[in-house]
Amino acid sequence: MTESPRAALTYEDGALRRHGRPFRMLSGAVHYFRVHPDQWEDRLRRLAAMGANTVDTYIPWNFHERVEGESDFDGWRDAERFIRLAGEIGLDVFVRPSPYICAEWSNGGIPFWLSGRTRSLRTSDPAFLAAVDAWYDELIPRLAALQAAHGGPITALQIENEYGSFGSDHDYLVHLRDGLRARGIVELLTTADGTTADMVRNGSVEGAMGSFTFGTGVAEAQRLHVPDQALLCAELWGGWFDHWGEHHHVRSAASMIGTVEELLAAGGSVSLYMAHGGTNFGLWAGANHDGVLQPTVTSYDSDAPIGEDGSLNDKFHALRAAFAPFHDGDLPPVPDAPRRQAAASASLVPVASLFDVARAEPAGATAPMPLTFEELVAEDGLVAYESEITYAPAAALTVDVLHDRAVVYLDGVRLGVLERDGVRSLNLPATGGSGLLTLIVESQGRVNYGPHTGEGKGIMAGVRIGRRFAHGWTHRVLPQDAPADPAAAAPAPAGAGPADGLARAVFDVADPADAWLAFPGGANGMVWLNGFLLGRYRAVGPQVTLYAPAPLWRNGRNEIRVLETDVLGSVVEIREEPDFGPVEEFIGA
């Protein structure tokens, strides 16, 4: 008779046990999707040297299934390789595979094609659950095979993420729990919620151990946790993320380690969020909404113990000292500092205007009213909306619901910028007339937390000329690939003043290493290095430099392309140190 597999990690009398022995989870979050895969091993080894015995990671659904029904687990998306690598280094793995992850990640990890067709996210709505089940049929068997019960490193899985601060659909949590078990998960199941009774009540489900998320809140967690269950902070916020237009958030090492030591002294286990933050490469950075849209910056450094490029700081050494007594032997040696390229600069040469780049894309769907990004199957980035209009003298152009920003042209002449939470009207030429109206609309980050999660992008209602709607729209979706040189375009003539558009710079590199890129004079752009989309820069800060990891550089010629919506700078700089902008101390509640 075959014995059923048994979970490696259990709890009893308020304490965790691993294979029956008392155990403390000393974990740190490292997200494979925010780290170049050639650097996964380096970051995991740094985590082990910090004294962690576990790594935790989300699995972002939208990163793996960008097109419905087409799941991708290769290359950068090979989560199984990341998990196996962690096990080879000697780390357990705490996986958080729920349909929603928050994580300051676009749409909270929910695919845009799903949120575009159902408003009932994170509920037992049949349309939502059918998509979840199809995704879990692809994902969960991959994880099940890597459980500790089968010789792998996975010892725990989280059912949902901070659900108690979002909703109250208990049937949804039950469905997720039962779906994991039915697909072969035998290891410890958990939930995670903030430190209020209401959050815990609505985020808990039978058969799963509750855990907490906080910056400071050990006493409240002790009061709220179920006595028989182990005390676990699944996210202890040792730092924080940044929004564009704010300061760079930091938390002192003394403040962070004080909370960690308080939790350990209470007999608890910890997962530091983040141990290594990494980078929101591409357009994967999310946004929050608190009265206005708050887009998240490209960097996810998070003032973590292991910096965006793998550098180590005082937090790393404080945690190493605090975790060392929980290990039987010596910790791995502290790794060397990462290598960086020397300072350099290269001219940023204009190629074509933003208008010409957009017009070079083929005309797509046509409709009487503007279509949303979701209706156009446009994941993120830029969409050009075009309509032939007539307008009376002194008429105004108004976009009723804009998500999120639009550059407006009439017959190729730039008229201005409209913004979701700013000016949404501008005056057309006072003489009246007719012409081709073009609005190049930018999605600045899909909301990842709260009731606005899943909202659409683009022009969500209508465009009005005076009181009446403009009808008859053609759409051009700009891909996220590096823009090619438009065949019939020409850059703005010398002396024409500030210009938007496409520009390129070239660096010759003899010894590829990590680099920090800056774009002085630029206002709002996207950056590609050798065809890879690094992310966005914005003059409003706080982030000044973009991280360009060593594996993206080549021996010899390296090309950087910038697509700027407002004002191009004249140079690209390699700097020897990161610049995240002016700082302020911030501790998550």
N, C-alpha and C positions, 0 to 999 in steps of 0.2 A: 504494500500500500504506500503510495507516494504522499509524503508529508507536505502539507500546504506551506508555502513560503511565509516567513514571519518577519514582521517589521523590525528593523535594527534599532530604531529610535522610538521609545515609549515614554510614558510618564506614570509615576506612582507616588502617592503621598506628597504631592506638590513638588516633585523633582523629576528631571529628565533622567532616563537611563538609556545607555547604548549597549545593546546585547546584554542587558541585565545589570550593567555596572553604572554607578552614578556618573553623570556626564554634564558638563556645561557646554552649551553651544556658544562658541566665540567666533562670530561670523562677521563678514563684511561684504557689502554689495559691490559687485563688479559686473557690469552689463556687457556681454560679448558684442552686442549690437552698437556699442559706443566706443569700441576699441578695434583697431585694425587687427585682423586675424593673425598676422605675423607677429603681433605683440601680445597675444593672449598669454603665452607662456610666461613672458617677462612680468606681466602684471599679476598673474597668479602666484608666481614665486615671491614677488614683493609682498603679497598678502600673507603668504605663509611665514615669511620672515617677520612680519608684524606680530605674529603670534596667533593668528586666526587658525582654527581647525575646520572651518566651514566657509564656503563662498555662497552667497545667494545671488540669484539673477532672475529677473522677469523673462518671459517669452512674449515679445510683442507680436500679436496676431497680424497686424497690418504690415509688419516688416517681412513676414513670410508669405502672406497671401495678398499681394498687391492687386492681383487680378483674381476675381472670384473663381474658385475651382482649380487654381493653378498654384499649388503650394511649392515653396522653394526652400530646401534645406542644404544647399550647396555653398561652398566658399564662405563668405562672410556670414551666411545664414546657417552654417553647420553647427547648430546648437549641441548636437550630440558629441561632436569633436571637442568643443569647449568643456563639456561635462566630463568626458573621458580624460581630458588633459588635467583637469582639476584633481580627479581621482589618482592619476599617476603621480602628481606632486604631493599627494597625501591629504588632500582636503575632502571633506564631505561636501555635498551640494544640497542646498535648500532652494528648490525651484518654485517659482511663482508664475504658473502658466495660465492664470485666469483670463477670460476674454477681455477684461479691462485691467490696466496696470497703473494708470495715472502717470507717474514717473516723469512728468514734464515732457512727455512724448506725444507726438501728434495724435490727436483724437483719443488720447488715453489708451492707445493700442488697438482700438476698434477700427476695422477697415472702413474707409470712406464710402465704399460702395454699399456697405450694410447700413451705416447711419444715414445714408442718403435715401433709403427706402423705408425705414421704420423709425418712428419716434420713440418706440418703447425699448430703449436700450437698457440692458442689465435688468431685465424682467423675464417672467415666464411667458411673455408674448410668443405665440407659436413661430412667427417669422424669425424672431431673434434666436430662439432656441434651435430651430432647424439649422441655421447657419453655424451656431456654436457646435452642434453635434457633428456636422460635417467636418468642421475644423478639428475637433477633438478626435475624430476617427483617424485623421492624419497624424496629429501630434502625440496623443497620449500613448499609443503603443511604442513610440520611439523612446519616451521617457520611462515607461514601465520596464523595458528591457535593461535600463541602466540603474535600477533600484538596488540598494544595498542587499535586499533580500535575494537578488540574483547575482551578487558579486560586484555590483556597480557602486558608484559613490553617492547616489541620491538617497537621502535619509528623511526628507520632509518635503511636502508640497502644500502650497497655499491655495485654498478654494476660491476666494475672492479677495479683493483689495479695498479695505476701508469702506465696505458696503454700508455700514451703519451711519455714515455721514452722507449717504446718497439716497437710499431707498428703504423699503420695508417689505419686499416681495419674498417671503420665506420660501415659497415654492421654488423660486429661482435658485436659491442657495441649495435646497435639497436636490434639485436637478443636477447642479454642478457636482455636488458631493457624490451622488449615486453614479453619475457619469464617469467620474474618476475611478470609483471602485469597480464598476462594470467593465472598464477597459484595462483592468489588471493592476491598479495601484493598491499596494498593501502598506506602504510606509505611512508615517505620521501625517495626518491632515491638519491644517491650521486655518484660522481666519486671523485678520489683523484689523484693529480699529483704534480710534483715539480714546482718550481717557475720560469719557463721560458715560454714565449709565445708559443713556439713550443710544449712543453709538454702539456700545457693547450688546445691548438687547437686540437691536435691529441687524447687527452684523454677524451674530452668532448662529450656529447650526449644530444640531446634535451630531455627535460622532467626530467633531473636529475640536482641537485644542485652541482656545482663544489666545491671541497675543496682542501686543499694543504697539502704537506708533507715537513717539513723542520726542521733544528735545529735552525737556525737564518734566518729569511726571512720575517718578518712581513710587512715591507714596500713594498717589492716586491709582496707579496700576496695581499695587499691592492690595489696596482696598477693593478693587473691582474684580480681580482675577478669581476664578473658581478655585476654592481651596485645594482640591485634589490635583488640579492641573499645575504644570510647571509655570513659573513666571518667566515670560519671554518678551523682550522688546524686539519686535521684528524689524523696526526701523527706529534706531536712535539717531536723531538728526545732529550729527557732529558738525555740520555746515549747512549751507542753503544754496539755492539756485538764484539766478538773476534774471530780471526782465530788462528789455531795452528801455532806456530812459531813466533807470534807477541807478543806485550805487551798487558796487560789488559787495555781496554779503559775506561776512567772515564770522567765525566763532573762535574764540581763543582756545588754545590747547588746555589751559587750566579749567575753563568752563566745561569743555567737552569731557575731559577725563574725570572731572568731579562727578558728573552724572553717571558715567560708566562705572566708576568705583562704587558709587552708592548702590547701583543695581547689582553689581557683583556681591557686595556685602550683604544684600538682602537675599542672596541665594539665587539670583536670577541669571538668565542667559541673555545674550545680546547679539544683534546684527547691526553693525554701524552702517548708516546710510548717509553718504556713500563712503566706502573705503577707498575706492578709486572711481571718480566720476566719469572721466572720459569726455567724449565730444558728441554733440548733436550734429553729426555730419549730414550733408545733403540738406533737405528741407524737413527733417524729422523733429525739429524743435517744436514743442507744443506752445500753449498759451493758457493763461488764466483769464477769468472775467470777473471783475469786481466793480461793477458800474461802467467800466470801460474795458476794452480788450487790452491784455497785458502779455504781449508776445515774449517768449523766452529766448535768451541769447543762444548763440551757437555753442559756446563753451558750456560743458557741464562739470567743470573743475570742482565746484561745490565746496571749495576750501577743504578738500578731503586730505587725509593723511598721506595718500599717494596721489601726487599731482597729475594734471592732465597729460603730461609727458612722462610720467613715472617718477618724477623727483619726489624726494622724501622730506618731511618737515617735522616740527616738534610734536605734532599729533601722533605721527607714526611712532616715534621713540617713546612717547608716553604710553601708548597702547601696548607696545612691545614689552615694556616693563610691567604693565598691569596684567598682561595675559601670561607672561612667562611662568608664574607659580602654578598655573593649571596644567602644565605640561610635565611629563615624566623626565624628559631629557632636555638637552640644549635646543634652542630655536635655530633655524637655518641662519647662516650669516647674512648680514645686511648687504644687499646688492650695491654695485657701483652706481654712481649717478649716470643718467642718460647722456649721450653725446648730442651736441647741438652744432648746427652750422654757424660759421662766422658771419658777422654783419655784412650786408651787401645791399645794393639797390639796383633797380633796372627801370628804364623808362617804360611807362604805360602808354602804348601807342594806340590812338583811336582807330577803329575799323569801320564802324557804321553806327548810325543813330538807333535808338531804341525802336522808333517807328519803323525803320527799314528792316531791323531784325524781325519784328513781328510780322510785317508784310511779306517777308520771305517764306513764312510758313504757309502751307497750303490752306485755302479756305475750307472750312469744315461745315458743321451743321448750320442750317438756316432755320429761323423761327420768327413768328410775329413779335414775340417778346424775348428779351434776353434770357438765355438759359443759364442755370447755375453750373458750377464746376461739376457737381454730382451728375447732372443731366448730360454733361459733356464728357463724362468719365475722365475728368481731369483731377488727378490726385492732389496736386498742389502747384505752386509756382505762379505762372503768368498766363492769362488768357486775354486775347485782343477781341473786343466787341466792336463791330462796324455796322453803321447804318447811314444811308443817304438821307439827309434831312433838309428841310426848309425851315427858316426861322424869321420872325418879324423883327423889325428894328427894336433894339434894347431888350430882346428876349433873354431869359436866363435858362441855363441847363441845370437840371436837378436829378440826382440819383436818389431814389427814395430809401432803399435799404442796400447799403454797400458793405460787402465783406471781402477785402478790408480797405483797399487803397486803389485809386485809379489815376493814371496820368491821361490827360485829355488832349486830343489833337483834332483840329479841323483842317481838312485837306493837307495833312502832314505838318501843320504848324502847331507847335505846342501852346496850349492855352493855360494849363495849370494842373493842379493836383487836388483831388477830392479824397476825403478820409472818413472812415466809418464813424469815428468819434470826434470829428472836426467839421470842417466846411464841406458840405455836400452839394453846393450850388456854385456856379460861376456864370459870369455874363458872357454871352456870345457877342461877336462883333456888332457894334451899335448900328451899322448900316443895314443889317438884315441881309438875307440872301439864302444860299443853299451850299451844300458841300458834303464831303465824306466825314462823318463823325467817327472817331476811333477812341475807345477807352481801353487802355491796357491795365487790366485789373490784377492786383497782386494779393494772393493769400499770404498773410503774415504769420500764420501758425494756427493750427486747429486746437480748439479748447480741449484741455485734458482733464479738467476737474470741475465738478459741480453740475448744476442744472443746465449749463450751456454746452456740455459735452455732446458732441455729435452734430452741432449746428453746421449748416452749409456754408459754402464759400462762393464768391462771385457777386453778380448783380442779382439780388434776391427778389426784387419786385420789378419796378419799371424805371425807365429813363424818360423824363418829361422835358419838353421844350415849352416853356411857359406853363400853361395848364394841361396841355395835351400830351399824350404818350407819343414817343417816337417808336414806330413799328418797322418791321422788316430788318432783322438782325442776322449778320453772318459772324461766325466765330472762328478764331484761329488759336489753337492750343499750342503753347510753346513747350517743347519737351524739356525734361530736366537734364538732357545731355548738353555738353558744352556747345554753344551756338557756333555754327560755321560762318565764314565770311559771306554775307549776302552778295550774290553775283552782281547786282546792278546798283549797289549802294556806295555812297561816298561819305567819308567823315566830314564833320563840320569844318569849314575853311578856317585857317589861322586867323585869330583875332575876332572870331565870331562870339566869344564869350563862353560861359560854362555850358557844357553839353552833356546829355545823357548818352547811353548807348554801350556798344561792345568795344572793348579794347584788349590788347594783349601785351604781355611782357615776357622776356626770355631770360633765364638764368642758366649759365654754364656751371655745372657742379662736378667737381672731381671726386668728392668723397661724400656720398649721400648720408645724411643724418637728419634728425629732427630739426624743424625750423619753426620760427614764429613769424608770420607775415602781417605786415601793416600796410594800410592803404590811405596815407595822408591825403586830405583834400576830397576824398570820396564821401558820398552822402548816404547811399542806400543801394547796396549791390550784392550780387551773388558771385562766388569765386570758384573756378575750376583749376585744379593742378593736374596737368597731363591727362585731362579729360575727366578727372574725378571731382565731383561737386563737394568742396570742403564745407560750404555753408554760406552764411550771410555776414556782412559787416554793416554797421550803421553808425553814422556820425554822432547820434544821440548817446552812444555808449551804453553801459560803462565799458564793455569789452572793446579793446583796441586791436589786439593781435589775434589772429587765427592760428590754431595749431595745425601744422602740416607734417604728419608723421613720416619718419624715414622711409618706410616701404613704398610711399607714393613717389619718391624722387628717383631719378635715373642718373647714372653716370653720363655726363655730357649735357646735352641740351634739354632744358625743362621749360615747358610753356605754361604760363598762367593766363587765363581768360577771365575777364571781369564783365559782367552785364550790370550796368548802373542805370537806375531809373531816374536819377536826378542830376547829379554833378560828378563827372569823372575827375579823379585826381590825375596827377602827372607821373607818379612813380609808384612802384611796389618796393617795399623794404623787407629784407630779412633782418630780424632783430634777435639779439642773443638772449633776451629775457622776455617772458610773457608780460603783458600789460592788460590787466583785467579792469582797470579804471579805479576811480576813488572808492575807498572802502567804508563800510559801516558795520558795526557789530550787530548781529542779528541771531536770535535763538528761536527756533520754531517752538510753538507752544506745546 
